[in-house]
């Protein structure tokens, strides 16, 4: 029976969709099944009742053939899909005919009406992707505004540390070279020569060509029209699995694997293109991974990605490709000869009331936007269990850190530490729960540790340092990094250094000056490569030249500075393991008894911690998945930069510097930075600090361009899609039990394996761990400064 609550909405939706397009989805296809005698006529008779008003509509019984094909999905509720199909097979138009124009006369007005109807019955309204695309393309180009936007972006681009390396990468780097400044200039020239016909065409070019080609999780610019209103998606997800654990992975539909794993057929083609090639071509247009196998993995569902972000893989609609139109429909072809065709959708991110055409859409969403019109994310409450994971031994309140003990023969002495990010609502709770996991594992006689860094996009920088030092408290981390110099950066650095030259931050009562002192722009802050203070401004900021680009000296964090670490007002609010009262911690596991698990996503702070673990401590790693090509793959596939700043962060620092100088040259350099690109984007950020590995201190090559293959490659299996412990056991088997890798190997320890004896090992608990039950709240202003200084993660 049709729900009466949907009658009015469905009627409106049907009219909107009919006006837009009658491209067949599964629902429309079963109605139009002309190969079945009498089907079309039967469907038309049903539709005449279903779309009627009054008693006839309320009593219409949905035919069996439509019950499944027209079921509610992400495109819309059942009533919407049926009404849409009915509008396309109305008696007067039972035989579709070509129209003079495939577009809607006023698509944005149609979208507004459709949004209003869907929003009344759904908290996450969606509309057909094709209609959203038509609306976006109907927005007229505002040439002068566009040129101003392009010009305003350039000063900020000068902070991107590896522009010269993107223009001329080493031969081992996968993606082609591109010059971001030349590309930006090219877009400006196209604007000046009237080569763009719509605002959308300009912004799509800006997004894909200047930023999409960067393949950098810290480097992003989301233009307003392109990203504030819609994001595209599909109602199905994909998985990449090896059918026997050793053969190359194949692609299957996630929903098929869930419902019938034994009969789920392999996907051979998507939209007529080889499935693996289609996945690669799609994600390579705007991946935030520097590694192609990591980018490939991001398109698929995994337990870790769903636990970290409720995501189902980027194929279904996430990542940076969610703002790139993928067509009206998708057709999946299977090895068994069947096809699955469906309509792509656009999620409406923000209210569309008052939209009458493309011009009104531009007026409402391009430029400074009233906060009342901004999209709001539904709040979610984190459970005490990570979705899809077993019951934990210990877990943070936000489920970011959790730990488990494996069971079964060969795994009796194995513990698992899962880190879905290095960003937590409470850094001290993150630290304390990790420590609790270690203590409980040792007390239970566990001698082996699986560290799962799947889906970890980074977070607080010093949280990564603490994680490493909890496992290896007596290895001093390298943590080498550097900044790229430009006129604005140098002006801010000189102003800040002069401003705080005579203060002692440990005794000063001026909170603003203390914050300025505790800044990378102050030459007295940070340490050099030998952990000594910089003695002069030139000592830190005299240019070091690589690829005709000026860089600062390589520097390290000073973790003996309480204002950086334990101080609640200016620092992280906790001591770092290996320092101060936590200096005498005991190493809980041998390096050879730890295995790192990756899916390629590891980025930002995750890469910093990983380099310390793998390079300095000698911990081995397993990487899962990858393209269906034999051979080793990298485990760390995300951005390897050491700092990200948003355009807002930079603008704030610039404004502070301007208020503290009267120098004409400095002011000229700083006044180039405007709020235009901040107002014209939903996110804008840069990688502002390179990570430099010890082996590259001389040649200056950023870690972003160093290929580092995992010791062992494994493939996901069907079991791993539904049971995350199967992933952990697969890694543990390869690391500790002599299991075979698809590529690479992990030599087994020559030490005699001993049975576990409870109580024989002891870990110094340390007395410096902060009481994580303390409520950690900062003012909005201090939180912004705190995150800018300490938090770095991939920007999805």
N, C-alpha and C positions, 0 to 999 in steps of 0.2 A: 504494500500500500504506500502511496506517496504521502509524505508528511505535509500537512497543510501549512506548516510554518515556513516551508520553502517556496510556496506557490508563487507569490509575487516576485521574490528574488529570482526564481528560475525563469520566469517569463521575461524579466528584464535582461537576464544574462543571455538567454537564447537569442533575443533580438540583437544584442550587441555582438555575439559571436557570429551570427548569421551575416551581419553587416560586414564583419571583418574577413571571415574565411570559412570555408567548409572543407578544409583539408582533413582527410579521414584519420580519426584515431580509432582505437579498438571498438569503442561504443558505436560510433557512426558506421563503422565497417559491418558490424553484425546487423544493423538496421538495413544497410544497402546490399545485403548478401543476395545479389540477383541470381547467383548459381543455385539458390535454394528456392524451389517453386513456391510462389505465393509469399515469400518473405517480405519483400518491399511493400506489397499491398497490405499485409498483416501489420507491419510496423507503422504504416501510415494511419491505419484504423486505430491502433493503440495510441498514437500520438494525438490524434484528433480528440481523444478523451483526456489524455494526460495534460495537454496544454489548455484545455477548456477551463472555464470558471465554474464554481458552484459544485453541486453534488457529483457530477460526472467526473470531475478532476479528482475529487477526494476518494472516489471508489476505483480509480484506475489501477489495475493489477499489472505489475511489471512482468513481462514475459520471461520465461526461464532463460532464453538465449541472451537476454540483456542483463540479467541479474549480476553475472560475473564481469562481463565486458564493460559494464557501465558503473561498476562499484566506485565509491568515493576514493579519491586519491589526491595527490598534491595539486593536481590541476583544478580540482574542485569537488564539491559534494556530488553524490549520485544524482540528485535532482537537477543540478546544473548540467551535468554531462548528458543526461537524457534529454533535457530541454534543448540543449545545443544541437544534439543529433536530430531531434524532431524538427527543428527549424530548417535543417538542411534537406529534409526529405518531404517537406510539405508538398501536397498534391500538385500544386501549380509549378513546383520546381523539382519534381521527382527525378527528372533527367537533367543533371547539371549541364550548364552551358558556359562557355568561356565568356568572360566579361571583358569590357574594354580596358578596365584598369583593375589590377589586383588590390589596390589600396583603398582604404576607407576615406570618405570625403573629409571627415574631421576626426581623426583617430584619437586625439587627446580628449575630446569631449566624450567620445565613446568609452575611453578608458576610465574617465572620471565617473561616469554612470555605472560602469561595470564594477569599479572598485566599491562604490557606495553600496551596491547590492550584495557583493560578496562579503564585505566587511561586516555587514549586519548579521551574518551567520557564521563567520570564521574569524578567529583572532589573527590568522596569518593569511590574509587574502592573496590569491593568485589569479592571474589572467593569462590568456594565451600569449606565448612569447612573441608571436608575429605581430600581435596588436600593440604590445608595448614597444616593439622595435619601430613600427610605423609612427607611433606617437613621438618617440625620440627623434626620428628623422624629419619630423614635420616642424621641429623647432628651427626658426630662421637663424642664420649666422649673425652674430653681433660682432662685426669685424673689428671695430675699434677696441671693444672690450677684450676680444681674443688676442689681439696684438699686445695689449697692455699685460694680459696674463702671461704670455710667452716671455715678454721682457722682464717681468717681475720674478720669474722662476730662475733666471740665469745666475744671479748672485748666490742663491742658495745652492745651486749645483756645484759651485766652486768649493763647497765643503765636502763633497763626495770624494773619499780618499783615493779611490782606485780608478778614476776616470781615464788616466793614461794607460792603465793595464787593460781596461775594457777595450780601449782603442787598439791596443797591441798586446794581446795576451800571449802567454807561452804556448808552444805547439801542443802541449798536453791538455790544454783547456778545451772543453768540448764545443762550446758555443762560438759562433763567428764573432769577429771583431766588429765594434761599432763605436763611432765618435758621438757621444751624447750632445756635445756642444754644437757640432756641425749639423746633427739631426734636428736639434731645436731651432737652429738658424734656418734650416731648410723649411721647416713648418712655418716659420715667420714669413719667409719669402712666398710660400704658397698662399698665405693669408693676404699678403700685400698684392698678389697677382690675381686675387679672386678665384682661386682654384678649389675652394671648398663651397659646396652648395648648401650645407646646413651646419648648425652648431654641433650636432652629433658627429658628423664626419670629421670635423676638426678635432674634437675632444677624443674620439676613438683613435685617431692618428697620434695625437700627443701621448696618449696612454700606452699604446702598443709600441710605438717606435722609439720614444725617448726613454720610457721606463720599463716596458715589458722586456725589451732586449737585455736589460741589465741582469736578470736572473739573480736577484739580490734581495734577501728578505728584509734588509734595512732600507732599501732604496725604493721609494714608492711615491707616486702622486696620483690620487684618485680625484679626477676632475668632477665638478659638481653635477652637471647634467648626467654624466655617465654613471654616477655611483650613488647619488642621493635618493633616487626614486625607485629604481627597479634592480633586481638581480635575477639572472636567468638560471634555470635549473631543469632537471628531468625527474620523473616519478620513479625511476629505477636506478639502482646502484650496481656496480661491477665488483668482482673479486678476481684476483690473480692467484691461481693455485697450481701446484704440480699434482697430477692425478696419482702418482705413485711415490712422491717425495724425492725422486731423483731426476725425472724427465723435466725438460724445460716447462716453465709455467704456461698455462693457457688462461683464457679469459672466460668467465661465466657470469651470468646474472645473479647477483647476491640473493635476490628473493627466490630464485629457482633452487639455489643451493640450500637455503633454509627450509624450503617446503619439501624438496625431494632430492637430497644430495646424490642418491644413486642414479638418478635419471637426468639430472641437470646437464643439458647439452652445451658443448663448447661454442662460444661466439666466434664466428669466422670473419664476419664483416660488419661494419657499422656504416650506414649510409653508403653502401657499395664499396667501401674501402677496407682493405685488410685491417682487422680489428686492432692489432698491436700498433700498426702504423697510424691508424686514426687516433688512438690514445696519445701516441707520441706527438703527432702534429698538433693536436689540440693543446696539450699542456705546455709544449715548447714555445707557444706564442707569448705566454706571460707566467712562467713558473718563477717562484721565488727560491728555487733550489739551484745551486751552481753545478749540480751533478745530474746527468740525464736519468740515471736509474732511480735516484731519489724522486725526481719529478714524475717519472712513470709510476712509481709506487703510490704517489699522492692521489692518483686518480681512482684508487680502489678503497673499498671498505676494509677496515681492520678493527680488531677489538681495542687496540690502543688509541686509535684516532677517535673512536666513538666514546671511549672513556675520557679522553682529554677535552673533547669539544663537542660531543654529541654529533660529530660529523659522520658521513657515510661515504666519503671519498669525493673527490672533486668532479668526477663525471656527473654526479647527481646534482651538483650545483653548489660549489664552494670554491675556496681559493681565489686567486686573482682572475681566473678565467670566468668567474661568475658575472663579470661585467662585459664580457664579450659575447655577442649574439651568436648562437650556435645553430640558427635556422628554426623554422616553424615546427618541424617534426624530426624524429629520429627513427630509423629503421634498423633493427638488429637482426642479422641473419645467423642461424645456428647450423652446426655441423649436421644435424639430423634433417635439414631441409626446410625447417619451419622459419617463420619470421615473426618478429614482435615489432609492431609499429605504434608509435604513440606521439601525442602532441607535447612539445616542450612548453614550459610555463615561465612566467615572470612573477616573482614575488614582489608585491607592492610594499615598499619599506616605510612609507609615510603617507599620511592622509592626503587625498587628492581633491578635497572639496574646493570648489571655486575654479577649477581648471576648465576652461572653455576651448582652448586651442593651444598650439605650440608656443605662441608668444606669452600666454599667461603662465605656461609651465616654466618658461625661462625666467619670468619676473618673480615667480614664487621661489624657485629653487637655485637659481644661479646668482652667486654673490652672497652677501651676508644674509643669513636666514634666521628668522625669528625662532627662538628655541622652542616655542610652542608648536612649530611645524616640523620639528625634527623627529625622525623615527626613534622609537623607544624600544629597547630590547626587553623582552619578557624576563623577569627575574626568575632564576631557578634556584632551588635549594639543594645544596650538595648533600647527598646521603652519606651515611657512614660506610657505605660500600661503593666502590667504583663500579659503575654499570658494566655488567658482563664479567666481573672479576669474582673470585672466591672470597669468603670471609677473611679479613686481614688479621694478622697478629697485632698490628698497630697501624694507625692511619691518622692523617691530619683531618681537621674538621672540613677542609675544602677538598679532600680526597686526592690532593696532589701527590703526597708521599704515602706509600703503603708498603707493607711487607708481608711475606707469606713463607710457609714451609712446604716444600714439595713432598709428596708421598710416592710410594711405589719403589720397587726394587731398583737399586742403583742411584736413587735420589734421596736416600734417608738423611744424608748429611748436607743437603743443599737448601739454602735460604734464598729468597728473592726479594730484592729491593726495587720497587717500581717508582720511577720519578717521571710524572707526566709533564712537568715543567719545573723551572727554578723560580717561579713566581708564586707566591703564596700570600694570602691575606695577612699572615703572621710569619715573618721571617724567623722569629725565635721559635715558633711552634714547628716550623719546617726543620730547623736544626735539632730540636729536642726529640721529635718523632723519629728522625733518621737515627739519632743516637740510641733511642729506645729499641729500634729495630735491630741494631748491631748488638746491643747488650743482650737482648732476648735470644738472638740467634746463637751467640757464643755460649750463653747459659744452657741452651738446649743441645749443645754439642755439635752445632753446624760448623763445618770447616770450609764449605764452599759457598760462594755468593754469586748469584746471577743479578746483574744490575741492568734493569730494563729501561733504556732511554728512548724507546719508541715514542713517536709523536711529541717529543720534547722540543718545543720551539724557543726555549730560553727563559729569561727572567732576570732576577737580581744577580748582578755580576758577582758580588761577594758571597752570595749563597752558593755559587758554583765553586768558589775557592774553599769555602767551609766544607762542602761535600767531599772535595778531594782530600782535605787535611784530616777529616774524620777517618778516612780509610788509610791515609799515609801521613800521620801527624808529624813525621820527622823529615819529610822531603819538602824543601822550600820550592814552591812553584815558580816557574819562569814568569808567566804572565806578561810577556813583552808586548808593547803596543806603541803606536805613534799616531800623530795627527798630520793631516795635510795642511800646509800653510797657504793662506790667501790674504788679501789686504784686510778684509773684515776680521778674520781670525787673529791676525797680528795686531790690529788696532785694539781689539777687546783684550788680548793678552797683555799688551803694554799698559793699558789703562788700569786693569785689575792689579797687575804686579806693582805699579807705582802707588796705587790707592792703599794697598795693605803692607807696604814696605816696612813700616815702622811699628806694626802692631804685634802683640804676642797673643795668639788666639786662645791660649790656655788661661789667660788672665783678663782678657778684654771683656767688657760688658756690652759692647756694641754688636748686636746679633747680625746686623747687615754686613758689617765688616768681617765678622767671623765666617759668614757664608761666602763672602768674596774671597777670603783667604783659602778656604777649603774648596778651591776650584782648580780645575785643570789649567785655567788661564793664568794662574799665579805661578811664577817660576819656582817658588819655594815649596809648592805642593808637588807630590809624587817623588819617586826616587829614580836614580839612573839604573843602568843594567847591572851595576855591582851593588845595588841597594844602598847607595850613598845619596845624600841630598844634592840637588842642583845648586851651585854656588852663585851663579849670576843669571841674568835674563838670557844672555847669549848662550850660556851653558845648556839651556833647555831649548831655546827657540832659534838659535843660529841655524840657517837652513842646511839640511842634509839632502843632497840632490840625487834622485833616482828617476829615470825616464823623463828627464828635463822638468821635473816637478820638485818643488821645495817641500820637505817634510821636517817635523820636529825631531829632536833626539828620541831614541827609543826609551820608554819609561816603564815603571812598575808602580803598583799601588803600595802605599806605605801602610801596612796592616798593624804597625805598632802605634799608630796614631789613634787614640781613643775617640777623637772627634769624627773620625771616619768610620769606626767600628762600633764600639759599645755605647757611645753617646746617643741618647734618644732624640735629642733636638736636631742635631746636625748629621748624625751617622745612621748606620743600619739598625742600631739599637741592640746589638749583641756582639760579644767577642767572637773572633774567628778561631776555630779549632787550630791548635798548634801554636797559639800565641797567648801571652798573659797567663791567666789562671788555667787555661786549657793547653798549656805547653807540654804537659807530661802525659798526654793520652797514650794509650797502648795501641799499636797497630793490630787490628782485629783479625785480618786475613792475609795470607801470603798472596803476593801478586799473581802467582800462577794458579791460585785457587779462586780467582775472580774472572768472570766473563762478562763483557759488555754486549748488550743486545741492541741492535739498531734496525730501523726500517728506512734509513736515509733522511728522515725528517729533521734529525738533530741539528739545531741551529743556534747561533748567537751564544748565550752563556753556556749552553749545552756543548758547543764546540770547544769553548775554553776549557771546561772541566775535562772533556774527552782528551784533548791534547795532553793535559797534565797526566791523566791516568795512563794513556797509551805510550806516550813518548818518555815521560820521566819515570813512571812507576813500572812500565813494562807490562801492563795489563793487556790481555788479548781481547779480540772482538769478533762477533758474528754479525753479519748483515743479511737480512732476509729480503727475498723478492728480487726486483730488478727487471730489466727488459728481457725478453725471451732470447737472449744471446748468451752463449756459454762463456765462462770466464769469471774472474774476480770482479767485485764491485766495491765501491766505497761505502762505509757505514755512515760517515759524517757527510751528509749531502747538502746541508743548509748553509746559510751565510756564516762565514767564519770571522766576521768583523768583531771588534772589541767594544764598540760603542755606537749607539744610534741616538740621534737627536731629531726631534720633529722641527719643522719650520717654525712652529710657535716657540720652542725652546730657544732656537737661535735668535729669533726676533726679540725675545725677552732679554737675552744676554746683551744684544746690541743696544736696546733701549736703555738698559742699565749703564752701559758704557758711555753712551751719548750724554747721559745726565752727569757724567763725571769727567768731561773733557771740554776744552775750548779750542783744541788744536784743529786747525782748518783741514789738514790732510787726513787726520783721523776721522773727522766728521764727514768728509767727502766719501770716504770708504764705507762708513756705517750707514749713511743716509740712502744708500742704494737698496736697503732692505725694507720692503713695505709689507703691509698685511694682505695685499691683493691675493697672493697664492694661498694664503691661509683661509681667507674668506671664500675662495673659489674652489675649495677641495673638501672632501670628507676625511682625508688623511694625507699627510705629506711628511716624508721623513728621509733621512740620508744615513749612510754609514760614515761616521765621522772619525772613527779610529780603527786603524788596521791592527790585526793580530799578526805578530811576526814570530815565527818559530826560531829556535836557537840556531838551526842550520842555515837560516836565511838572514842572520844579522848583518852579514857582509853584503850580500847581493840585494837585500831589501825587498825580495819578493813577498807579497802578502800571503798569509796562509790560505786565503780564498782561492789561490791559483796553484796550490800544492796538492797533487793527487796522492791520496792516502788510502790504499785499499785495505779492506778488512782482512783479518787472518783467515776467515772462513765465510763462505757464502752458503746459505741454506734457502730452500724454497718453502713458501707457505703451503700447507696442505688443507684439505677440506676440514679436517678436525680443528685446525687452528683458527678457522673463521668463527667457530662457535665456542671454543674453549681456549682461553689465553694461556692456561697452564701447559697446553700442548706446545706452545711457542717456547716457553721457559724450559720445558723438558728437552725439546729439540736442541736448544742451545747448550744446555747442561750435558746432554749426551755427547755432543761434539767436543765440548771443552774438557770433560772429566772422565768420560767413559770410552773414549776412542772412536766415537761415532764418525761416519764419513761425511765430508763436506762436498757440496756440489762443485765448489772450486776452493782452492787453498786447503790448508790443514792447520790443526792445532797440535803441536807435539805434546805428548803426555809427559807428566812429571816423572823423573827417574827416581824420585823419593819413594820409599816404601809406604804404601797406603796403610794407615792405621785405623783401627775401629775407633769410633767416637767414644770418649769417656767423659761423661758429664761432670762438670765442676773442676776439670783439670786446667781449663784456660780461664783467664780472668782479664777483663777489660777495665782499665781505670775509668770510672764514670766521669771524672772531672767535676770540679766544683763551680765552674764558671757558667754553666748553662743557665740561661735566663728562664724564669718561671713563665712558660708560654701561656698560662691561663690568664695572664694580664691582658686586658683588652687593649689592642693596639689601634689607636685612632689618632689621626693627624688632621689638622685643618686642611681645607681644600687647597689653600695656597701652599702649605708646607708639603702636602702630598704630591702636588705637581712638581715641585723642586726635587723632592725625594726620588720620584720615579725618573725624572730627567737625568739625575745623577747616577742612580744605581740600577735602574731597570732597563734591560735591553733584551728584546725578543723579536722574533720574526713577525712582520706585520702582514697579516693574511688579508 
